Amino acid sequence: MDTFLHTTPESVGIASQTLFKLMKRLGKLEYINSIILMRHGKVCLEAYVAPYRQNVPHQLFSLSKSFTSCAIGLAQSEGLLDINDKLVSFFPEFECCITDERMRKVTLQNLLTMQSGHLSCPTGLPEFWTCDDWRKCYLATKLDTEPGTAFTYNSVATYMLSAVITKVTGQNVREYLMPRLFEPLAIAPGIWECCPQGINCGGWGLYLTTRDLAKFAQLILNKGCWQGKQLLPADYLAEAVSFHADNSKNAAPDWKLGYGYQFWLSRYGYRGDGAAGQYAVMLPEQDIAIAVTSCIGNMQDILTAIWEELIPQLADHALPEDTAAQAELSEFCSNMQIPCVQGDITKRRKSVYYKFAENAQKVQSCQICFGTEDCTLTFAGPHGTEQLRAGFGKFAFSLFRLTDREVHPVFASAAWKSDDVLEIRSYIADGIFRDVWTIDFSDPVEPVKNQQLCSCFRPQKPQMLLKKQA
């Protein structure tokens, strides 16, 4: 983080013991991947849970929405659009597809505030994923309410904002933001997934490192200013992090306090967030910016830990340095790691080959081989031959896809749960997906089973039944 200064927690009014308690609590969640905490523009905490790595861009999922919002604000400041413009005005070629006259009333602001008139996200429609043009599919949907009257979280609404950026600039959001936001922040963004037409998904699909995400959080906290230069329009940002939509029908405490322009209002400050615990948290009263990546089930647990462990302990002045507590915090963070599978790691078997019955995902076979330190699952699948390696008592790395949309770096470990049952736990190193593979060598029907965890927007793996002998 060449543009950031690192400092001790005490120098910015946070006791190292406070951060130690926070990290111990976060460390009990399944699983935090990384965290950076900044106060007064300086990094006082940076931790990565091994084998997650500092330099690997991470899936942001819906945290991508906040970046799309920034692109809309920039385009408005450049006179390319106005958020009060009607959505359909940008796509006259699809006017003939409109089936609900209320769609003609939908504005960009309605999309920004998740008040498009839908009461469910179109991603739940089977035809959406088979449609060759998501813009046409969205404009053809029926609305449930008048635009601007009801909050419903809608990732495709953000996709349409991305499509508008492409229409008015001739560039994807990622490319449009390169000279305006990413390059000034010294960010080299990872991929941003696209629709069949090649338009950035907008509402999801961006990959950034935790350090990059921390820079973004600090930029938003600074009202769009970075090293004396105004990168984002301050007036738009002020609106973006203000209350525009009532989401009080949501259940979770920090998801019912209001919504801005692709930013959530929180019990403290505001934030961008994404599935399974991807966060850019901005706390203006405390002058704190926090970036988090994780792969957990209950996102609220992360925010609650921060509110309860950190906020009450903040001081508005520097504290006496506590070198012993700083060393304890550093050691704890350095040793944080995902646990390997527990069980017998000494047993080995001869290789076994399984041929599967025909399935929709076209996974044809799996060969399981054992080495001195690891085992390998070699699949014949829809993208050819692929291998998943799992270490005994340690993690082994692979590049693996099988039925996923993208190839991911994967780390995995293995152990025997009984004489015939081998368990493998695998994690993608650039995101949230986790798998539990159970290999039951005594099962004559389904010896290879897979349980997918944190599987947002992820294609399901098939039930791998053995092919019956003719």
C-alpha positions in Angstrom: 0.0 0.0 0.0 2.5 2.5 -1.2 0.2 5.5 -0.9 -0.8 4.7 2.7 1.1 5.1 5.9 1.2 2.3 8.5 1.2 3.3 12.2 0.6 1.8 15.6 -3.0 1.6 16.8 -2.2 3.7 19.9 -1.0 6.6 17.8 -4.6 6.9 16.3 -6.4 6.4 19.6 -7.1 2.7 19.5 -5.6 0.3 22.0 -3.8 -2.7 20.6 -5.7 -4.8 23.2 -9.0 -3.5 21.6 -7.9 -4.7 18.2 -6.7 -8.0 19.7 -10.1 -8.7 21.2 -11.8 -7.7 17.9 -9.5 -10.1 15.9 -10.1 -13.0 18.3 -13.8 -12.5 17.9 -13.6 -12.2 14.1 -11.2 -15.2 14.0 -14.0 -17.4 15.5 -16.2 -16.7 12.5 -16.2 -19.2 9.5 -14.3 -17.5 7.9 -12.8 -14.0 7.7 -10.3 -13.8 4.8 -8.7 -10.4 5.4 -9.2 -7.0 7.1 -7.6 -3.6 6.9 -8.5 -0.9 9.4 -7.5 2.8 8.8 -7.9 5.7 11.1 -7.0 9.3 10.3 -5.8 8.0 6.9 -3.3 5.6 8.4 -3.3 1.8 8.5 -3.3 0.5 12.0 -4.4 -3.1 11.3 -3.8 -5.4 8.4 -4.3 -9.1 8.5 -4.8 -12.0 6.1 -6.0 -15.4 7.2 -3.7 -18.0 5.5 -3.7 -19.3 2.9 -5.6 -16.1 1.7 -3.0 -13.8 0.2 -2.4 -10.0 0.1 -1.9 -9.7 -3.6 -4.8 -11.9 -4.9 -7.9 -9.9 -6.1 -11.0 -11.2 -4.3 -14.6 -11.5 -5.4 -16.6 -8.5 -4.2 -20.1 -9.5 -5.4 -22.6 -6.7 -4.6 -19.9 -4.4 -3.3 -19.3 -3.9 -7.0 -22.5 -1.8 -7.0 -20.8 1.0 -5.1 -18.3 1.3 -7.9 -21.0 1.4 -10.5 -22.7 4.2 -8.5 -19.4 6.1 -8.6 -19.3 5.7 -12.4 -22.9 7.2 -12.6 -21.9 10.1 -10.5 -18.8 10.8 -12.7 -20.8 10.5 -15.9 -23.4 13.0 -14.5 -20.6 15.4 -13.6 -19.3 15.1 -17.1 -22.7 16.0 -18.6 -23.3 12.5 -20.1 -26.4 11.8 -18.2 -28.7 13.0 -15.3 -29.9 10.6 -12.7 -33.4 11.9 -13.3 -33.3 10.6 -16.9 -35.7 7.9 -17.8 -33.9 4.5 -18.3 -35.7 3.7 -21.6 -34.4 7.0 -23.1 -31.0 5.3 -23.3 -32.3 2.2 -25.1 -34.8 3.3 -27.8 -33.9 0.1 -29.7 -35.7 -1.9 -27.0 -38.9 0.2 -26.7 -40.8 -2.3 -28.6 -40.0 -4.9 -25.9 -41.7 -3.0 -23.1 -44.7 -4.9 -21.7 -45.5 -2.6 -18.8 -46.1 1.1 -19.3 -44.7 1.8 -15.8 -41.3 0.8 -17.1 -41.3 4.0 -19.1 -41.3 5.9 -15.8 -38.2 4.2 -14.3 -35.4 6.7 -13.8 -31.7 6.1 -13.1 -32.3 7.4 -9.6 -35.0 4.6 -9.1 -32.3 2.1 -10.1 -29.7 3.6 -7.8 -32.1 3.5 -4.8 -33.4 0.0 -5.5 -36.9 1.3 -6.2 -37.4 0.2 -9.7 -40.9 -1.1 -9.2 -39.9 -4.8 -8.9 -40.7 -6.7 -5.8 -38.1 -9.4 -6.6 -34.9 -9.3 -8.5 -35.1 -10.5 -12.1 -32.1 -12.8 -11.5 -34.7 -15.1 -10.0 -36.4 -15.5 -13.4 -35.2 -18.6 -15.4 -35.4 -16.7 -18.7 -33.0 -14.1 -17.4 -30.0 -16.4 -17.5 -30.9 -17.9 -20.9 -31.7 -14.5 -22.5 -29.1 -13.3 -25.0 -29.5 -9.7 -24.1 -30.1 -8.8 -20.4 -31.1 -5.2 -21.3 -34.0 -6.4 -23.5 -35.0 -8.9 -20.8 -35.0 -6.3 -18.1 -37.1 -3.8 -20.0 -39.6 -6.5 -20.9 -40.3 -7.5 -17.3 -43.5 -6.6 -15.5 -43.3 -4.2 -12.6 -45.2 -4.8 -9.3 -45.4 -1.3 -8.0 -45.0 2.3 -9.3 -41.3 3.1 -9.6 -39.9 5.0 -6.7 -42.3 3.7 -4.1 -40.8 0.5 -2.7 -37.3 -0.8 -1.9 -36.4 -4.2 -3.3 -32.8 -5.3 -3.6 -32.2 -5.7 -7.3 -28.8 -6.6 -8.8 -30.1 -6.3 -12.4 -31.1 -2.7 -11.7 -27.4 -2.1 -11.1 -26.6 -4.0 -14.3 -28.8 -1.6 -16.2 -26.8 1.3 -14.7 -23.7 -0.4 -16.0 -25.3 -0.7 -19.4 -26.1 3.0 -19.4 -22.5 3.8 -18.7 -21.5 1.7 -21.7 -24.1 3.4 -23.9 -23.1 6.9 -23.1 -19.3 6.4 -22.9 -18.6 3.5 -25.3 -16.7 1.8 -22.5 -17.4 -0.7 -19.7 -17.6 0.7 -16.2 -14.2 -0.9 -15.5 -12.5 0.9 -18.4 -14.4 4.2 -17.7 -13.2 4.2 -14.1 -9.5 3.3 -15.0 -8.2 6.9 -15.5 -10.8 8.5 -13.2 -10.6 6.3 -10.1 -8.5 3.2 -10.4 -5.2 4.6 -11.8 -5.2 7.7 -9.4 -5.6 5.2 -6.5 -2.8 3.0 -7.9 -5.3 0.1 -8.3 -4.9 -2.5 -11.0 -8.4 -4.1 -10.8 -9.0 -7.7 -11.4 -11.6 -8.9 -13.8 -15.2 -7.5 -13.9 -17.5 -10.3 -15.1 -19.7 -9.5 -18.1 -23.1 -10.3 -19.5 -23.5 -12.2 -22.9 -23.2 -8.8 -24.6 -19.8 -8.1 -23.0 -21.2 -5.4 -20.6 -19.8 -5.4 -17.0 -22.4 -7.0 -14.7 -22.4 -3.9 -12.6 -24.2 -5.3 -9.6 -21.5 -8.0 -9.1 -18.4 -9.5 -10.7 -15.6 -7.1 -9.7 -12.4 -8.4 -8.1 -10.1 -6.3 -6.0 -7.4 -6.9 -3.4 -8.1 -5.9 0.1 -5.6 -3.1 -0.1 -7.4 -1.7 -3.2 -10.7 -2.0 -1.3 -9.2 -0.1 1.6 -8.2 2.7 -0.7 -11.7 2.9 -2.1 -13.2 3.1 1.4 -10.7 5.9 2.4 -11.6 7.8 -0.8 -15.3 7.6 0.0 -14.6 8.6 3.6 -12.6 11.6 2.2 -15.7 12.7 0.2 -14.1 11.7 -3.1 -10.8 13.5 -2.5 -7.4 11.7 -2.8 -4.1 13.3 -2.1 -5.5 16.8 -2.7 -7.3 15.9 -5.9 -11.1 15.5 -6.2 -11.6 12.2 -8.0 -15.3 11.8 -7.4 -17.9 14.6 -7.3 -18.5 15.5 -3.7 -22.1 16.6 -4.2 -23.0 13.3 -5.7 -21.2 11.3 -3.0 -23.0 13.3 -0.3 -26.3 12.2 -1.9 -25.1 8.6 -2.5 -24.5 8.0 1.2 -27.7 9.7 2.4 -31.1 8.2 3.1 -33.2 7.7 -0.1 -35.1 4.5 0.4 -36.9 2.9 3.3 -35.7 -0.7 3.7 -37.0 -1.1 7.3 -38.8 -4.3 6.3 -35.5 -6.1 6.2 -34.7 -8.3 9.3 -31.0 -7.8 10.0 -30.2 -4.7 12.1 -27.8 -3.1 9.7 -29.9 -3.8 6.6 -33.0 -1.8 7.7 -31.6 1.7 8.4 -31.9 3.1 4.9 -30.4 2.9 1.5 -28.6 5.6 -0.7 -27.2 5.3 -4.2 -25.8 1.7 -4.0 -24.6 2.4 -0.4 -26.2 1.1 2.8 -26.7 3.2 5.9 -25.5 1.5 9.1 -25.8 1.9 12.8 -22.5 3.7 12.4 -21.7 5.4 9.2 -22.4 3.8 5.8 -20.9 1.0 3.7 -20.8 -0.9 0.5 -21.2 -4.7 0.9 -21.2 -7.9 -0.9 -22.4 -11.5 -0.4 -20.7 -13.5 2.4 -19.1 -10.5 4.0 -17.2 -8.2 1.6 -17.2 -4.8 3.1 -16.0 -1.2 2.6 -17.1 0.5 5.8 -16.9 4.2 6.3 -17.3 5.8 9.7 -17.0 9.6 9.3 -17.6 10.5 12.9 -14.8 8.2 14.0 -12.6 8.9 10.9 -12.3 5.2 10.2 -12.3 3.2 7.0 -12.4 -0.6 7.0 -12.0 -3.2 4.3 -13.0 -6.8 4.9 -13.1 -9.9 2.7 -14.6 -13.1 4.0 -16.6 -16.2 3.2 -19.2 -16.4 6.0 -22.9 -17.2 6.2 -24.1 -14.4 8.5 -22.7 -11.0 7.3 -24.2 -9.2 10.3 -21.7 -11.0 12.6 -18.8 -9.0 11.2 -20.5 -5.6 11.7 -21.8 -6.5 15.2 -18.3 -7.5 16.2 -16.9 -4.1 15.0 -19.7 -2.1 16.7 -19.3 -3.9 20.0 -15.6 -4.4 20.2 -14.2 -1.3 18.5 -16.6 1.7 18.6 -17.0 2.0 22.4 -13.2 1.8 23.0 -12.1 4.6 20.6 -10.3 7.6 22.0 -10.1 11.0 20.3 -6.5 11.4 21.1 -3.3 9.3 20.9 -2.8 6.7 23.6 0.5 5.7 25.3 2.3 3.1 23.1 1.9 -0.5 24.3 4.7 -2.5 22.7 3.7 -5.7 24.5 0.1 -5.5 23.3 1.3 -4.6 19.8 3.5 -7.6 19.6 0.7 -9.8 20.9 -1.7 -8.4 18.2 0.9 -8.9 15.5 1.6 -12.5 16.4 -2.0 -13.4 16.6 -2.7 -11.9 13.2 0.3 -13.5 11.6 -0.8 -16.9 12.8 -4.4 -16.7 11.7 -5.2 -19.5 9.3 -8.0 -21.7 7.9 -7.8 -25.0 9.7 -7.0 -28.2 7.8 -9.3 -31.1 7.8 -9.1 -33.1 11.0 -8.6 -36.9 10.9 -6.1 -39.5 9.9 -3.6 -38.1 7.5 -1.3 -41.1 7.3 -3.5 -43.6 5.4 -3.1 -44.1 1.6 -4.9 -46.2 -1.0 -4.4 -47.4 -4.5 -5.9 -45.1 -7.2 -9.5 -45.5 -8.0 -11.4 -44.5 -11.2 -15.1 -43.7 -11.2 -17.2 -43.1 -14.4 -20.4 -41.1 -13.8 -23.8 -41.4 -15.3 -24.8 -38.7 -17.7 -25.6 -35.4 -15.9 -26.6 -31.9 -17.0 -23.2 -30.4 -16.0 -21.3 -33.0 -18.1 -19.0 -34.2 -15.4 -17.9 -37.6 -16.8 -15.4 -39.2 -14.4 -13.1 -38.8 -11.5 -9.8 -40.6 -10.8 -8.5 -40.4 -7.2 -4.8 -40.9 -6.7 -2.6 -40.7 -3.6 0.9 -39.3 -3.2 3.2 -39.1 -0.2 1.9 -35.7 0.9 -1.4 -35.2 -1.0 -4.2 -36.7 -3.0 -5.4 -35.7 -6.4 -8.9 -35.8 -7.9 -8.7 -35.8 -11.7 -12.0 -34.9 -13.3 -13.1 -35.2 -16.9 -15.7 -32.4 -17.2 -17.2 -29.8 -19.4 -13.9 -28.0 -19.8 -11.7 -31.0 -20.3 -9.4 -32.6 -17.7 -8.9 -30.8 -14.4 -7.2 -31.7 -11.2 -8.0 -30.8 -7.6 -5.1 -31.4 -5.2 -5.5 -31.7 -1.4 -2.7 -31.9 1.1 -2.6 -34.1 4.1 -2.0 -31.9 7.2 -1.5 -28.9 4.9 -3.0 -27.1 2.0 -2.2 -27.9 -1.6 -2.9 -25.5 -4.5 -4.6 -26.0 -7.8 -6.3 -24.1 -10.6 -9.8 -25.5 -10.8 -13.1 -24.7 -12.4 -15.2 -27.8 -13.1 -18.7 -26.2 -13.3 -17.8 -22.7 -12.1 -18.0 -19.8 -14.5 -14.4 -18.9 -14.0 -11.1 -20.7 -13.3 -10.1 -20.1 -9.6 -6.9 -20.7 -7.6 -8.0 -23.2 -5.0 -6.4 -24.5 -1.8 -7.5 -27.7 -0.2 -6.7 -30.2 2.5 -7.7 -33.8 3.2 -8.0 -36.3 6.0 -9.6 -39.7 6.5 -12.8 -39.7 8.6 -13.0 -43.5 8.7 -11.4 -46.4 6.9 -13.4 -45.8 3.8 -14.3 -42.1 4.0 -12.0 -39.4 2.8 -13.0 -35.7 3.4 -11.5 -32.9 1.3 -12.3 -29.2 2.1 -11.5 -26.8 -0.7 -11.6 -23.0 -0.8 -11.1 -20.7 -3.8 -8.3 -18.3 -3.0 -9.9 -15.3 -4.8 -13.3 -15.4 -3.3 -16.0 -17.1 -1.2 -16.7 -20.5 -2.6 -16.1 -23.4 -0.3 -16.6 -27.1 -1.0 -16.7 -30.2 1.2 -15.9 -33.3 -0.9 -16.7 -36.7 0.6 -15.2 -39.7 -1.0 -16.8 -42.9 0.3 -15.0 -45.8 -1.2 -17.6 -48.2 0.1 -20.6 -46.5 -1.6 -21.6 -48.4 -4.8 -23.9 -45.7 -6.1 -22.5 -42.2 -5.2 -19.0 -42.5 -4.0 -18.1 -38.8 -4.8 -20.3 -36.3 -3.0 -20.0 -32.5 -3.0 -21.5 -29.9 -0.6 -21.2 -26.3 -1.8 -20.9 -23.6 0.8 -21.1 -19.8 0.2 -22.3 -20.5 -3.3 -23.9 -17.1 -4.4 -24.3 -16.9 -8.1 -22.6 -20.3 -8.5 -23.7 -23.1 -10.7 -24.5 -26.2 -8.8 -22.3 -29.3 -9.2 -24.1 -32.4 -10.3 -25.0 -35.5 -8.3 -22.3 -37.8 -9.4 -23.9 -41.2 -9.6 -21.9 -44.1 -10.9 -22.6 -45.2 -14.5 -24.3 -48.6 -14.5 -22.4 -51.4 -16.3 -24.1 -52.6 -19.4 
